[in-house]
Amino acid sequence: MDSLLSALSQIFALSTLTFMLVGTVAGIIAAAIPGFTVTMAIVLTLPLTFNMDPLQGVAVMLSVYVGGLTGGLISAALLGIPGTPSSVATTFDAFPMARKGDPGRALSLGVWASFFGTLISTAVLVVAAPPLAIFAVKLGPWEYFSLIVFALTIVASLVGASVLRGLLAGLIGLAISTVGADPILGRPRFDFGFEMLETGLPFLVVLIGIFAISQLLSEVEDARTVRSGASLVTGAIDFKTFKVMKEVLMSPVNLARSSVIGVLIGALPGAGGSISNLVAYDQAKRASKTPEKFGNGTPDGVIASESGNSATAGGGLIPLIGLGIPGSAVDAILMASLMVHGISVGPRLVLDHSDLVYGMFIAMAVASFMMLIVSVLSMRLFLRVAAVPKWLIVPTVLVCCVVGAFALNNRVTDLYLLGFVGLVGYALRSLGYPLAPLVLGVILGPIAETNLRRALMTDGDPTLFLTRPISLIFLIAAVLAIAWAVRNHIKTNKKNGKNAQDAS
């Protein structure tokens, strides 16, 4: 009780609340800029916390984290460009909803889903941190590889109208992930003699190019709409956000399922929101009675994606607090900030610094409320993007994308790669290839390769993938997922064929 009261007094101090509010706003703004990730915002925040108390510093960074997980929604919904990798799936339904004249509803759905997802993950963090941390640490490279194989089966559910095109897009993503240095030995490969490819294609450059540049090229394809001053999205800028809160709460199963998925994936070191938002979206689509509506502006898609990615914030703290293992790059930075203050992060953290742990729990909840308040109050400001004409917003967004890509590694060659990848993305989009499988392949390819090689280097027996129980469960789930996706695809094609015959 003394530790809890101490944590409460530190978090609710005026100076701490003020810094947390600033951090929340900074996180939202940073994540809304394509290419400027939450991790980059946290890195910039870290030096500012060195002179703060440990709990105050961690609380500020958690505020940036929570705000950033929601901020990517803004550009995803209004521009069709994910502000962060964890907002990729949000674009699938939020942007079509905004294009149909409901930008306020799209933003409000994402904000409320993020809020509830963060609260649910915080509750799970408080209750279930020890057992989930123990489970996560027991996973070896065999289990991680099988998990990634299962995650890659999501491609079968995101293929759009053609299974073959979706699988080809996924293979292109896997091929892109193999360019550059070998993840185990560090040897260059598939660089084709180009110096700029020796270090590979940075994921953020690929993400910005595939989604942002290709989207911008699509928008300016018809030059007449640009000159006429047409906006990217249409609709009133006034929307009753509390009405949307009821809409989110009317989907309790989807909200709870997506949040739990986010927590579980966040608890697996190295996974994070870039995977959880896609998995949560996929599971929502599978469970829906009308999966054909996904990708056309359905609220369930936005709720699943945003609650799933926001729930990873609490999930990632589970192995960090329980075992001193960071669940993501952001958690690693949080761990580094504690070590700077001489605090050892590990199993004894709860015993030796219980006030700090309680404070982190409280800070997560407080940051989620701050994120909600800032987002709701700023909704009108965000929605004014909907009224900006294409001729103004296209070059502005393009400049932000270029700056974001350059700031990643401060290399001019990344800008050449950005342009090339953007043209490839535009060509694939024009030919009807879905971009989500490609991005998924780029994200998961290095993780799958690294764990496969580690497993075989540890023990060359490939049957271990089938004899280790957790690995076998993931592989069986992958087979079932593919079978289910093929069944749904055939069923949808038959339904569409029947409707076409009836119409004729």
C-alpha positions in Angstrom: 0.0 0.0 0.0 2.9 2.4 0.8 4.4 1.7 -2.7 1.0 2.3 -4.3 0.5 5.6 -2.5 4.0 6.7 -3.3 3.4 5.9 -7.0 0.1 7.9 -7.0 1.8 10.9 -5.4 4.5 10.9 -8.0 2.3 10.4 -11.0 -0.3 13.0 -10.0 2.2 15.7 -9.2 1.5 18.7 -11.3 5.0 18.7 -13.0 4.6 15.0 -14.0 1.1 15.5 -15.4 2.3 18.5 -17.4 5.2 16.6 -18.9 3.0 13.6 -19.6 0.5 15.9 -21.4 3.2 17.4 -23.6 4.5 13.9 -24.3 1.1 12.7 -25.3 0.7 15.5 -27.8 4.2 15.0 -29.1 3.6 11.3 -29.6 0.3 12.0 -31.6 2.0 14.6 -33.8 5.1 12.5 -34.4 3.2 9.3 -35.4 0.9 11.3 -37.7 3.9 12.2 -39.9 4.6 9.3 -42.3 8.0 7.9 -41.6 8.5 9.5 -38.2 7.8 6.5 -36.0 7.0 6.2 -32.3 10.4 4.7 -31.7 12.1 7.8 -33.2 9.9 10.0 -31.0 10.9 8.0 -27.9 14.6 8.2 -28.8 14.3 12.0 -29.0 12.5 12.0 -25.7 15.1 9.9 -23.8 17.8 12.6 -23.3 15.1 15.0 -21.9 14.3 12.5 -19.1 17.8 12.1 -17.8 17.4 14.9 -15.2 13.9 13.7 -14.1 13.1 11.2 -11.4 13.1 7.6 -12.8 9.3 7.2 -12.6 8.6 10.7 -14.0 10.9 10.0 -17.0 9.3 6.6 -17.7 5.8 8.1 -17.4 6.7 10.8 -20.0 8.0 8.2 -22.4 5.0 6.0 -21.9 2.8 9.0 -22.7 4.7 9.5 -26.0 4.3 5.8 -26.6 0.5 5.7 -26.0 0.0 8.9 -28.0 2.1 7.6 -30.9 0.2 4.3 -31.2 -3.0 6.4 -31.8 -1.3 9.2 -33.9 -0.7 6.9 -36.9 -4.5 6.7 -37.2 -4.7 10.3 -38.4 -2.8 10.0 -41.7 -4.0 6.4 -42.2 -7.7 7.6 -42.1 -7.4 11.0 -43.8 -4.6 10.3 -46.3 -4.6 6.6 -46.8 -1.0 6.5 -45.6 -0.1 4.7 -42.3 1.8 7.1 -40.1 3.4 4.2 -38.4 3.9 0.5 -39.2 1.3 -0.4 -36.6 -1.4 1.5 -38.5 -1.1 -0.4 -41.8 -4.3 -2.4 -41.3 -6.1 0.8 -40.2 -5.9 2.2 -43.8 -7.9 -0.8 -45.1 -11.2 0.5 -43.7 -10.6 4.0 -42.2 -9.5 5.6 -45.4 -12.4 4.2 -47.5 -14.8 5.4 -44.8 -13.3 8.8 -45.0 -13.5 8.9 -48.8 -17.2 8.0 -48.5 -17.8 11.2 -46.5 -17.3 10.0 -42.9 -13.8 11.2 -41.9 -15.0 12.2 -38.4 -16.5 8.8 -37.8 -13.3 7.1 -39.0 -11.1 9.1 -36.7 -13.5 8.7 -33.7 -13.7 5.0 -34.1 -10.0 4.7 -34.1 -9.5 7.0 -31.1 -12.1 5.2 -28.9 -10.8 1.7 -30.0 -7.3 2.8 -29.1 -8.4 4.1 -25.7 -10.3 0.9 -24.8 -7.5 -1.2 -26.2 -4.9 0.5 -24.0 -7.1 0.2 -20.9 -7.7 -3.5 -21.5 -4.0 -4.1 -22.0 -3.2 -2.2 -18.8 -5.7 -4.4 -16.9 -4.2 -7.5 -18.3 -0.7 -6.3 -17.5 -1.5 -5.8 -13.9 -3.3 -9.1 -13.5 -1.4 -11.5 -15.7 2.2 -10.2 -16.1 4.0 -13.1 -14.4 2.4 -16.1 -16.2 2.5 -14.4 -19.6 6.1 -13.4 -19.1 7.1 -16.9 -18.3 5.3 -18.2 -21.4 7.0 -15.7 -23.6 10.5 -16.5 -22.4 10.0 -20.2 -23.0 9.6 -19.7 -26.8 12.7 -20.8 -28.7 13.6 -20.2 -32.3 11.4 -23.1 -33.4 8.3 -21.6 -31.8 9.1 -18.1 -33.2 9.6 -19.5 -36.7 6.3 -21.4 -36.5 4.6 -18.3 -35.1 5.8 -16.2 -38.1 4.6 -19.0 -40.5 1.2 -18.7 -38.9 1.4 -14.9 -39.2 2.3 -15.1 -42.9 -0.9 -17.1 -43.5 -2.7 -13.8 -43.0 -1.7 -13.1 -46.6 -4.4 -15.6 -47.6 -7.0 -13.4 -45.9 -5.7 -10.0 -47.3 -5.4 -11.0 -50.9 -8.4 -9.2 -52.2 -10.0 -10.5 -55.3 -7.2 -12.8 -56.4 -5.4 -15.3 -54.3 -2.6 -15.7 -56.8 -1.9 -11.9 -56.9 -2.0 -11.7 -53.1 0.5 -14.6 -52.7 2.8 -13.1 -55.4 2.7 -9.8 -53.5 3.7 -11.6 -50.3 6.5 -13.3 -52.1 7.8 -10.0 -53.4 7.8 -8.7 -49.8 9.8 -11.7 -48.7 12.3 -11.2 -51.6 12.7 -7.5 -50.6 13.5 -8.6 -47.0 16.4 -10.8 -48.2 18.3 -7.8 -49.8 21.3 -6.6 -47.9 23.4 -8.0 -45.1 22.9 -11.6 -43.9 21.1 -11.4 -40.5 23.4 -14.1 -39.0 26.8 -13.7 -40.6 26.6 -10.2 -41.9 27.6 -11.0 -45.4 26.2 -8.9 -48.3 23.7 -10.6 -50.6 21.4 -9.7 -53.5 22.8 -6.2 -53.8 23.6 -6.7 -57.5 26.7 -4.6 -57.2 24.8 -1.5 -56.0 26.4 0.1 -52.9 23.1 1.5 -51.7 21.7 -2.0 -51.4 24.5 -3.4 -49.3 22.7 -2.5 -46.1 19.3 -3.6 -47.5 16.1 -1.7 -48.0 15.1 0.0 -44.8 11.6 -1.1 -43.8 10.3 2.5 -43.3 11.5 3.5 -46.7 9.6 0.5 -48.2 6.5 1.3 -46.1 6.5 5.0 -47.1 7.2 4.2 -50.7 4.6 1.4 -51.1 1.8 3.3 -49.3 2.6 7.0 -49.4 4.3 7.5 -52.8 2.0 5.1 -54.6 -1.1 6.7 -53.0 0.1 10.2 -54.0 0.7 9.1 -57.6 -2.7 7.6 -57.7 -4.2 10.8 -56.4 -2.5 12.9 -59.1 -3.2 10.4 -61.9 -6.2 12.5 -62.9 -4.6 15.9 -63.2 -8.0 17.6 -63.6 -9.1 16.7 -60.0 -5.9 18.2 -58.7 -6.4 21.5 -60.5 -10.0 21.7 -59.5 -9.1 21.8 -55.9 -10.9 18.5 -55.0 -10.0 17.2 -51.5 -8.8 13.7 -50.7 -11.8 13.0 -48.5 -15.2 14.6 -48.2 -17.7 15.1 -45.4 -18.7 17.3 -42.6 -16.0 18.1 -40.1 -18.4 17.9 -37.2 -19.1 14.4 -35.8 -20.5 13.4 -32.5 -17.5 11.4 -31.1 -19.4 10.2 -28.0 -22.0 8.6 -30.3 -19.1 6.6 -31.8 -18.1 5.5 -28.3 -21.4 3.6 -28.1 -20.8 2.1 -31.5 -17.4 0.8 -30.4 -18.8 -0.6 -27.1 -21.6 -2.3 -29.2 -18.8 -4.6 -30.6 -17.5 -6.0 -27.3 -16.4 -9.3 -28.8 -14.3 -7.7 -31.5 -12.9 -5.1 -29.1 -12.0 -7.7 -26.4 -10.6 -10.2 -28.9 -8.4 -7.6 -30.7 -7.1 -6.2 -27.5 -6.2 -9.6 -26.1 -4.4 -10.4 -29.5 -2.5 -7.1 -29.1 -1.5 -8.0 -25.5 -0.4 -11.6 -26.4 1.7 -10.4 -29.4 3.1 -7.5 -27.5 4.3 -9.9 -24.8 6.4 -11.8 -27.4 9.7 -10.0 -27.7 10.3 -8.6 -31.2 6.7 -8.8 -32.4 4.9 -5.5 -31.7 2.1 -3.4 -33.1 3.2 -3.9 -36.8 2.1 -7.6 -36.4 -0.7 -7.3 -33.9 -2.8 -4.8 -36.0 -2.7 -7.1 -39.0 -3.5 -10.2 -36.9 -6.3 -8.5 -35.1 -7.8 -7.3 -38.4 -7.5 -10.7 -39.9 -9.2 -12.4 -37.0 -12.0 -9.8 -37.0 -12.5 -10.5 -40.7 -12.6 -14.3 -40.2 -15.2 -14.0 -37.4 -17.4 -11.5 -39.2 -20.7 -12.6 -40.8 -20.0 -10.2 -43.6 -16.2 -10.5 -44.4 -16.8 -9.1 -47.9 -17.4 -5.7 -46.3 -13.9 -5.5 -44.9 -11.8 -3.1 -47.0 -14.7 -1.0 -47.9 -15.1 1.1 -44.8 -16.5 -1.2 -42.2 -16.3 0.0 -38.5 -15.2 -3.5 -37.3 -12.0 -3.2 -39.3 -11.0 0.1 -37.7 -11.9 -1.1 -34.2 -9.9 -4.3 -34.6 -6.8 -2.7 -36.0 -6.6 0.2 -33.6 -7.5 -1.7 -30.4 -5.0 -4.4 -31.4 -2.0 -2.1 -32.0 -2.7 0.0 -28.9 -3.0 -3.1 -26.7 0.6 -3.9 -27.5 1.8 -1.1 -25.2 0.7 -3.0 -22.1 1.7 -6.4 -23.6 5.2 -5.2 -24.3 5.7 -4.3 -20.6 4.9 -7.8 -19.5 8.3 -9.4 -20.3 10.1 -6.1 -19.4 8.7 -5.9 -15.9 8.7 -9.7 -15.2 12.0 -10.8 -16.7 13.9 -7.7 -18.0 13.3 -8.7 -21.6 12.1 -5.8 -23.8 9.1 -6.7 -25.9 9.9 -4.1 -28.6 12.3 -1.4 -29.5 10.3 1.1 -27.5 10.5 -1.2 -24.4 14.3 -1.5 -24.9 14.5 2.3 -24.7 12.4 2.3 -21.6 14.8 -0.3 -20.1 17.8 1.8 -21.1 16.3 4.9 -19.3 15.9 2.9 -16.1 19.4 1.6 -16.3 20.7 5.1 -16.7 19.2 5.8 -13.3 20.9 2.7 -11.8 17.8 0.6 -11.7 18.3 -3.1 -12.6 15.5 -4.4 -14.8 14.7 -8.0 -14.1 12.8 -10.5 -12.0 13.5 -8.5 -8.8 12.2 -5.2 -10.2 8.8 -5.8 -8.6 10.3 -6.6 -5.2 13.0 -3.9 -5.1 11.2 -1.1 -6.9 7.5 -1.8 -6.4 6.6 1.9 -6.4 8.1 2.2 -9.9 6.2 -0.7 -11.2 2.9 0.5 -9.7 3.7 3.9 -11.2 4.1 2.4 -14.7 0.7 0.8 -14.4 -0.9 4.1 -13.3 1.0 6.1 -16.0 -0.4 3.8 -18.7 -3.9 4.4 -17.6 -3.4 8.2 -17.2 -1.7 8.4 -20.6 -4.7 6.7 -22.2 -7.1 9.3 -20.8 -4.8 12.1 -21.9 -4.6 10.6 -25.4 -8.4 10.5 -25.5 -8.9 14.0 -24.3 -6.3 15.5 -26.6 -7.6 13.5 -29.6 -11.3 14.5 -29.0 -10.5 18.2 -28.5 -8.3 18.2 -31.6 -10.7 16.3 -33.8 -11.9 19.4 -35.6 -8.2 20.4 -36.3 -7.4 16.9 -37.6 -10.5 16.9 -39.8 -9.6 20.1 -41.5 -7.2 18.0 -43.5 -10.3 16.7 -45.2 -11.0 20.2 -46.6 -7.5 20.8 -48.0 -7.4 20.5 -51.8 -5.2 17.9 -53.5 -3.0 20.5 -55.2 -1.8 21.7 -51.8 -1.8 18.5 -49.7 -0.1 16.2 -52.2 3.2 18.2 -52.4 3.1 18.8 -48.6 2.7 15.1 -47.8 5.4 14.3 -50.4 7.8 16.6 -48.6 7.0 15.1 -45.2 7.6 11.6 -46.7 10.9 12.6 -48.2 12.1 14.2 -44.9 10.9 11.2 -42.9 12.8 8.8 -45.2 16.0 10.9 -45.1 15.8 11.4 -41.3 15.8 7.6 -40.8 19.5 7.2 -41.6 20.5 10.6 -43.0 21.4 9.0 -46.4 20.6 10.5 -49.8 20.5 7.0 -51.3 17.4 6.2 -49.3 15.6 8.9 -51.3 16.5 7.0 -54.5 15.2 3.8 -53.0 12.0 5.7 -51.9 11.3 6.8 -55.4 12.0 3.4 -56.9 9.8 1.5 -54.3 7.1 4.1 -54.8 7.0 3.5 -58.5 6.9 -0.3 -57.9 4.0 0.2 -55.5 2.1 2.4 -57.9 2.6 -0.2 -60.7 1.4 -3.1 -58.4 -1.6 -1.0 -57.3 -2.5 -0.2 -60.9 -2.3 -3.9 -61.9 -4.6 -4.8 -59.0 -2.1 -6.4 -56.7 -2.8 -5.8 -52.9 -0.1 -4.0 -51.1 -0.8 -5.4 -47.6 0.7 -8.9 -48.3 3.9 -7.2 -49.6 4.3 -5.1 -46.5 3.6 -8.2 -44.3 6.3 -10.1 -46.1 8.8 -7.3 -45.6 8.0 -7.2 -41.8 8.0 -10.9 -41.1 10.7 -12.1 -43.6 13.8 -11.2 -41.5 12.2 -12.5 -38.3 11.3 -15.8 -40.0 14.8 -16.2 -41.6 16.7 -15.4 -38.4 14.8 -17.8 -36.2 14.8 -20.6 -38.8 18.6 -20.4 -39.1 19.0 -20.2 -35.3 16.9 -23.3 -34.9 18.9 -25.2 -37.4 22.2 -24.0 -36.1 21.2 -25.1 -32.6 20.0 -28.5 -33.7 19.9 -29.6 -37.3 17.0 -31.9 -36.8 14.0 -30.3 -38.7 11.5 -32.6 -37.0 11.8 -30.4 -33.9 9.4 -28.0 -35.5 6.8 -30.8 -35.3 7.8 -32.4 -32.0 7.9 -29.3 -29.9 4.3 -28.8 -28.7 4.0 -25.0 -29.0 5.7 -25.0 -32.5 3.3 -27.8 -33.6 0.3 -25.8 -32.4 1.3 -22.8 -34.4 1.9 -24.8 -37.6 -1.4 -26.6 -37.3 -3.1 -23.2 -36.8 -1.3 -22.0 -40.0 -2.7 -25.0 -42.0 -6.2 -24.4 -40.6 -5.9 -20.6 -41.4 -5.0 -21.3 -45.1 -7.8 -23.9 -45.4 -10.3 -21.4 -43.9 -9.2 -18.6 -46.2 -9.4 -20.8 -49.3 -12.9 -22.0 -48.3 -14.1 -18.4 -47.8 -12.6 -17.3 -51.1 -14.3 -20.1 -53.0 -17.5 -19.4 -51.2 -17.3 -15.7 -52.0 -16.6 -16.4 -55.7 -19.6 -18.7 -55.9 -21.8 -16.1 -54.3 -20.6 -13.4 -56.6 -21.1 -15.7 -59.6 -24.6 -16.5 -58.5 -25.4 -12.8 -58.0 -24.1 -12.0 -61.5 -26.3 -14.8 -63.0 -29.4 -13.5 -61.1 -28.7 -9.9 -62.3 -28.4 -11.1 -65.9 
